[in-house]
């Protein structure tokens, strides 16, 4: 390949070789292929050329650097070497001859390249959108346009939860990309990614949208496509056939570190909501209610009388938090927030997070076979720390009891234990065998609910278990420490 590269391309060839990037020739043993005259696009296939010509100038290369402190010539300081000899050899560092002691020079700072990514201009006066991980930890950020103009950029703010960052460069009449509507995208439609993979500026790749609303992020459902995205593409735009941005290329699913056929983009509607806050205040304000949640399985839904496996199962309620004040309990299934259905468990933190703090909202939970509305005042999410519980694990003595069809031996909770746990009833597990042991129930766990019935004491629990149908699954709400969750058990047939 390199023997056929013209003089004008030798710099690029050297760069690719030095970066360890190898390109295999497309043909072997064939005569050189001469340029063919331009022809019309093949019928039925898209032609991206005009669109790329239009939007390409608004896509930028982002280069980040950091400052390293180094001493003269990059060598260790003389005093450090003297200390080394004094400690390990008991004397001064030997020198060929005595020389006047040099005046110690202050460490020098040197700017070195840290990383390369992509971005795109969203306003003619110099606002640029990219990924938060592209600029994370950088001391300086440089933005380069396709016409080779380079600007030093200021990071106005970044949000790690959505991986969105906003930069500002001092410019005017800059090329701008038009924002699309990520809610209107369709699986199967053609899309284009433009960016700087491996620092190859303004590289264009194309593909289709593979799926919408992939739950790979905490606060955002991402767009999945098969557009080739590689290191350096991060922060670049995902563009539809109308030349509109529908997403920010952010992640890849890979086993090798490079593109393996699946890439993900932050939906532009969500990204712009974050960007507006970053431009205004430099940070993103989110709501919180103070719960830990998990998905609802089909077995749990069926046992609790839910039509579908939907909603978010509450496993812990933070003591004194908004949810606790509203009356939420471990074992509740959140099915709506302010009237919006909770389809999957990830829907709840997104809806709550997008709610302004101090706003009053209504949470609808499925509790003991019916829907219950609870008013809650949303608080502000201050950090990435998980909800904090108030009580730790307990170590209690066991009490013998009769094993039941679930393989459980239980005993009543004392008044002091109920007060400590903050529960009106329940039973303590003294032993777990059979199906209960296989499901992961352990001694000292506390059982709070069986199917849709709250457990009051050991006698009532035994009666409930005796009425279970061995042909149907049952669910029991198990509390361990501060966390509670439903576990599915199949009662053993009589005599087994």
C-alpha positions in Angstrom: 0.0 0.0 0.0 2.7 2.5 1.0 4.6 2.0 -2.3 1.6 3.4 -4.2 0.9 6.4 -2.0 1.6 9.7 -3.6 3.9 12.3 -2.0 1.0 14.3 -0.8 -0.3 11.4 1.2 2.9 10.3 2.9 2.2 12.3 6.0 -1.1 10.4 6.4 0.5 7.1 5.8 3.2 7.8 8.4 0.5 8.8 10.9 -1.5 5.6 10.4 1.5 3.4 10.7 2.7 5.1 13.8 -0.7 4.7 15.4 -0.6 1.0 14.7 -3.5 1.2 12.2 -3.1 -1.2 9.2 -5.2 -1.2 6.1 -5.3 -4.2 3.9 -5.6 -3.7 0.1 -9.1 -4.3 -1.3 -7.7 -6.5 -4.2 -4.7 -8.7 -4.7 -2.9 -9.5 -7.9 -5.2 -7.3 -10.0 -4.3 -4.4 -12.3 -4.7 -0.9 -10.8 -8.3 0.3 -10.8 -8.8 3.6 -12.7 -11.3 6.2 -11.6 -14.7 5.6 -13.2 -17.0 8.4 -14.3 -19.6 9.5 -11.7 -22.9 7.6 -12.0 -26.3 8.1 -10.5 -27.0 6.4 -7.1 -28.2 2.8 -7.3 -32.0 2.7 -7.3 -33.4 1.9 -3.9 -30.2 2.8 -2.0 -29.7 6.1 -0.2 -27.2 8.7 -1.4 -25.7 10.5 1.6 -23.3 12.8 -0.4 -25.5 16.0 -0.6 -26.5 15.7 3.1 -23.0 15.2 4.3 -21.8 18.2 2.3 -24.4 20.3 4.1 -23.9 19.1 7.7 -20.2 18.2 7.7 -18.8 21.6 8.4 -20.7 21.8 11.8 -19.1 18.6 13.1 -15.8 19.3 15.0 -12.8 17.5 16.2 -12.2 17.8 20.0 -8.6 17.5 21.3 -8.0 17.5 25.1 -4.7 18.1 26.8 -3.3 18.0 30.4 -0.4 19.8 32.0 2.4 17.6 33.5 4.9 19.0 36.0 8.5 18.0 35.0 11.9 18.9 36.3 14.7 20.0 34.0 15.5 17.4 31.4 12.9 15.2 32.9 15.5 13.8 35.4 14.9 13.2 39.1 15.8 16.1 41.4 19.4 15.9 42.8 18.1 16.3 46.4 15.9 13.2 45.9 18.9 11.2 44.8 21.0 12.4 47.7 18.2 11.3 50.1 18.2 7.9 48.4 21.9 7.4 48.9 21.7 8.6 52.5 19.0 6.2 53.4 20.2 3.1 51.7 24.0 3.5 51.6 24.6 5.7 54.6 26.4 8.5 52.8 26.4 11.1 50.1 25.9 10.4 46.4 29.4 9.9 44.9 30.5 12.5 42.3 33.6 12.5 40.0 34.7 15.8 41.5 33.3 18.5 43.7 31.3 21.0 41.8 29.4 24.1 42.9 25.9 23.2 44.0 23.5 24.2 41.3 20.5 26.3 42.2 17.4 24.1 42.2 15.1 25.0 39.4 11.3 25.0 39.8 9.4 22.2 38.1 8.3 23.0 34.5 4.9 22.4 33.1 4.4 20.7 29.8 1.2 20.3 27.9 0.6 16.8 26.5 -2.3 15.4 24.5 -4.8 13.5 26.6 -7.5 12.3 24.2 -9.4 12.9 21.0 -13.2 13.0 20.4 -15.9 14.6 18.4 -18.6 17.2 18.8 -21.0 19.4 16.9 -21.9 23.1 16.9 -25.5 23.9 18.1 -25.4 27.7 17.8 -23.7 30.2 15.5 -22.1 32.0 18.4 -20.1 28.9 19.5 -21.9 26.5 21.7 -20.7 22.9 21.1 -22.3 19.6 22.3 -20.2 16.5 23.1 -19.9 13.7 25.6 -18.9 14.3 29.2 -16.3 11.5 29.0 -14.6 13.2 26.1 -13.6 16.3 28.2 -13.4 14.6 31.7 -10.2 15.4 33.5 -8.8 17.7 30.7 -6.9 20.9 31.5 -7.4 22.4 28.1 -9.9 21.6 25.3 -9.4 22.5 21.7 -12.1 22.5 19.0 -11.1 22.2 15.3 -13.4 22.9 12.4 -13.3 21.3 9.0 -11.8 24.5 7.6 -8.9 24.0 10.1 -9.8 26.9 12.3 -8.9 25.9 15.9 -10.4 27.4 19.1 -9.7 27.0 22.7 -12.9 25.9 24.3 -14.4 26.5 27.8 -16.3 23.6 29.4 -19.5 25.2 30.6 -20.6 22.0 32.3 -20.8 18.3 32.0 -23.2 15.6 33.3 -21.9 12.1 33.8 -25.3 10.5 34.3 -26.3 11.3 30.7 -22.7 11.7 29.4 -23.5 15.1 28.0 -21.2 18.2 28.0 -21.5 21.7 26.7 -18.5 23.7 25.4 -18.2 27.3 24.4 -15.8 28.8 21.8 -15.5 32.4 20.9 -16.7 32.6 17.3 -19.5 34.1 15.2 -21.5 32.9 12.1 -20.3 29.3 12.7 -21.9 26.4 10.9 -24.8 24.9 12.9 -26.5 21.5 12.9 -30.3 21.4 13.0 -31.9 19.4 15.9 -34.3 16.6 15.1 -37.0 14.8 17.1 -35.6 11.6 18.7 -39.2 10.7 19.7 -40.1 10.2 16.1 -37.3 7.9 15.0 -38.2 4.6 13.5 -36.4 1.3 13.7 -34.9 0.5 10.3 -34.5 4.1 9.1 -31.1 5.2 7.7 -28.8 7.2 9.9 -25.2 8.6 9.5 -22.5 9.2 12.1 -19.8 11.8 11.5 -16.7 12.1 13.7 -13.0 11.5 14.3 -12.4 7.8 14.8 -8.8 7.2 15.5 -8.3 10.9 15.0 -9.3 10.6 11.3 -11.3 13.9 11.1 -14.7 14.1 9.5 -15.1 10.4 8.8 -18.6 9.4 7.7 -20.3 6.0 8.4 -23.8 4.9 7.8 -26.3 2.3 9.0 -29.8 1.9 10.4 -31.5 2.4 13.7 -31.5 -1.1 15.3 -33.7 -0.4 18.4 -35.1 2.5 20.4 -35.1 3.0 24.2 -32.3 0.6 25.1 -32.0 0.6 28.9 -28.2 0.8 29.1 -28.1 4.1 31.0 -29.4 5.1 34.4 -31.3 8.1 33.3 -31.6 7.8 29.6 -33.0 5.1 27.2 -30.4 5.1 24.4 -30.7 4.7 20.6 -29.1 1.6 19.2 -27.8 1.5 15.7 -25.4 -0.5 13.6 -23.5 2.6 12.4 -19.7 2.0 12.8 -18.5 4.0 15.9 -15.0 3.7 17.1 -12.7 5.5 19.7 -12.8 9.2 18.7 -16.4 9.1 17.4 -17.6 9.8 20.9 -19.5 13.1 21.1 -20.2 13.2 17.4 -23.8 13.5 15.9 -26.1 10.7 14.8 -27.9 12.3 11.8 -31.1 11.3 10.0 -31.6 11.5 6.2 -33.0 15.0 6.6 -29.7 16.2 8.0 -31.1 16.5 11.6 -29.3 15.4 14.7 -31.2 12.7 16.5 -28.5 11.6 19.0 -25.0 11.9 20.3 -22.8 8.9 19.7 -21.7 7.7 23.1 -21.1 4.0 23.6 -20.3 0.8 21.8 -20.9 -2.8 22.8 -17.6 -4.5 22.2 -15.3 -7.4 23.1 -12.3 -5.9 21.4 -12.4 -2.3 22.4 -13.4 -1.3 18.8 -16.6 -1.5 16.8 -18.4 -4.9 16.9 -21.7 -4.0 15.2 -23.6 -2.3 18.0 -23.4 1.4 19.0 -25.5 3.6 21.2 -26.4 7.3 21.1 -27.9 9.7 23.6 -31.4 10.8 22.3 -31.0 14.5 21.3 -34.3 15.5 23.0 -32.9 14.4 26.4 -29.5 15.8 25.6 -30.8 19.2 24.8 -32.8 19.3 28.1 -29.5 18.6 29.9 -27.6 21.1 27.7 -30.1 23.9 28.5 -29.4 23.4 32.3 -25.6 23.2 31.7 -25.7 26.5 29.7 -27.7 28.2 32.3 -26.2 27.0 35.6 -23.2 24.7 34.8 -25.0 21.8 36.5 -28.1 19.6 36.2 -30.7 19.6 39.0 -32.7 16.4 39.4 -35.4 15.1 41.7 -35.2 12.2 44.1 -37.7 10.4 46.4 -35.4 8.1 48.4 -36.1 4.5 47.4 -34.2 1.5 46.1 -36.1 -0.4 43.3 -35.8 -3.4 41.1 -37.6 -5.0 38.2 -40.9 -6.9 38.6 -40.7 -10.5 37.4 -43.6 -12.3 35.7 -43.9 -14.7 38.6 -44.2 -11.8 41.1 -46.7 -9.9 38.9 -48.9 -13.0 38.6 -48.8 -13.8 42.3 -49.7 -10.2 43.2 -52.5 -9.9 40.7 -50.9 -7.6 38.2 -51.9 -8.1 34.6 -48.4 -7.6 33.3 -44.8 -7.7 34.6 -44.5 -4.0 34.8 -43.6 -1.3 37.3 -40.8 -0.9 39.8 -40.6 -3.1 43.0 -39.6 -1.0 46.1 -36.9 -2.9 48.0 -35.9 -0.2 50.4 -37.3 3.1 51.6 -34.9 5.7 53.0 -35.8 6.6 56.5 -37.0 10.2 56.7 -36.9 10.6 52.9 -39.7 11.9 50.7 -41.0 8.4 49.9 -41.1 7.4 53.6 -43.0 10.6 54.4 -45.5 9.8 51.6 -46.1 6.3 53.1 -44.3 4.1 50.6 -43.3 0.7 51.9 -40.9 -2.0 50.9 -42.8 -4.4 48.7 -44.9 -1.8 47.0 -44.9 -1.9 43.2 -44.8 1.6 41.7 -47.0 1.5 38.6 -47.4 5.2 37.9 -45.7 8.5 38.6 -47.8 11.6 38.1 -50.2 9.6 35.9 -47.4 8.2 33.6 -47.2 4.4 33.5 -44.0 2.8 34.8 -43.3 0.1 32.2 -39.8 -0.9 33.4 -38.0 -0.1 36.7 -35.7 2.3 34.9 -38.6 4.5 34.0 -39.1 5.7 37.6 -35.7 7.3 38.3 -35.9 9.0 34.9 -39.3 10.5 35.6 -38.4 11.5 39.1 -35.1 12.9 38.0 -36.8 15.1 35.4 -39.1 16.5 38.1 -38.2 19.8 39.6 -37.3 19.6 43.3 -40.0 20.7 45.8 -42.7 19.7 43.3 -45.7 17.7 44.6 -46.3 14.6 42.7 -48.5 11.5 42.9 -47.1 8.0 43.1 -49.4 5.1 42.3 -48.4 1.8 43.9 -49.9 -1.7 43.7 -50.4 -2.8 47.3 -52.3 -5.9 48.5 -54.1 -6.4 45.3 -55.2 -2.8 44.6 -53.8 0.5 43.3 -53.1 3.2 46.0 -52.3 6.9 45.2 -49.7 8.5 47.5 -48.8 12.2 47.4 -45.0 12.9 47.6 -42.9 16.0 47.6 -39.8 15.5 45.4 -36.5 16.4 46.9 -33.2 17.4 45.2 -30.7 14.7 44.2 -27.4 16.0 45.5 -24.9 13.2 44.7 -24.5 9.8 43.1 -24.7 8.1 46.5 -27.4 5.4 46.8 -30.3 5.8 49.2 -29.1 5.5 52.8 -30.8 3.0 55.2 -31.0 3.5 58.9 -30.6 0.0 60.3 -28.0 -2.7 59.8 -28.2 -6.4 59.9 -29.4 -8.0 63.1 -28.1 -11.2 64.8 -31.0 -12.8 66.7 -31.3 -16.2 68.4 -33.3 -18.9 66.6 -36.5 -20.4 67.9 -37.6 -23.9 66.8 -40.8 -24.2 64.9 -42.6 -26.6 62.6 -41.4 -26.7 59.0 -44.1 -25.9 56.4 -44.7 -26.5 52.7 -42.3 -23.7 51.8 -39.5 -25.3 53.9 -39.6 -22.5 56.5 -39.5 -22.5 60.3 -40.5 -19.2 61.7 -41.3 -17.4 65.0 -43.0 -14.3 66.1 -41.2 -10.9 66.2 -41.0 -9.3 69.6 -42.4 -5.9 70.2 -38.9 -4.5 70.5 -38.0 -6.1 67.1 -41.0 -4.7 65.4 -40.2 -1.3 66.8 -36.6 -1.6 65.6 -37.7 -2.6 62.1 -40.5 -0.1 62.0 -43.0 -2.8 60.9 -46.5 -3.6 62.4 -46.0 -7.4 61.9 -44.0 -10.1 60.2 -42.2 -13.3 61.3 -38.5 -14.1 61.8 -37.0 -17.0 59.8 -35.4 -19.6 62.1 -34.5 -22.1 59.4 -34.9 -22.3 55.6 -34.9 -25.7 53.9 -36.3 -27.1 50.6 -37.7 -24.5 48.2 -37.1 -21.6 50.6 -33.5 -22.5 51.0 -33.0 -23.0 47.3 -34.6 -19.5 46.7 -32.0 -17.9 49.0 -33.9 -17.3 52.2 -31.7 -17.4 55.2 -32.1 -17.6 59.0 -32.7 -14.1 60.6 -34.5 -12.9 57.4 -37.9 -11.3 58.2 -41.0 -12.2 56.2 -43.4 -9.4 55.7 -46.0 -10.4 53.1 -47.2 -13.6 51.4 -48.7 -12.9 48.0 -51.1 -10.0 48.7 -51.5 -10.6 52.4 -49.5 -8.9 55.1 -48.0 -11.3 57.7 -49.0 -10.6 61.3 -47.5 -13.5 63.2 -46.3 -17.1 63.0 -49.7 -18.7 63.5 -51.3 -16.6 60.7 -48.4 -17.3 58.4 -48.8 -21.1 58.9 -52.4 -20.8 58.0 -51.7 -18.9 54.9 -49.0 -21.4 53.8 -51.4 -24.3 54.4 -53.8 -22.8 51.8 -51.3 -22.4 49.0 -51.9 -24.2 45.8 -48.9 -26.5 45.1 -49.6 -26.0 41.3 -49.1 -22.2 41.5 -46.1 -20.1 42.5 -46.3 -17.9 45.6 -44.2 -14.8 46.3 -43.0 -13.8 49.8 -41.6 -10.4 50.7 -38.3 -11.0 52.4 -36.5 -8.3 54.4 -32.7 -8.6 55.1 -31.2 -5.7 56.8 -32.7 -2.6 55.3 -33.6 -4.1 51.9 -36.7 -6.1 51.1 -37.6 -8.0 47.9 -40.1 -10.5 46.6 -38.9 -14.1 46.1 -40.9 -16.7 44.1 -41.5 -20.1 45.8 -43.4 -23.2 44.6 -45.0 -24.9 47.6 -44.2 -28.6 48.1 -47.1 -31.0 47.5 -48.5 -32.6 50.7 -46.4 -35.4 52.0 -43.2 -34.3 50.2 
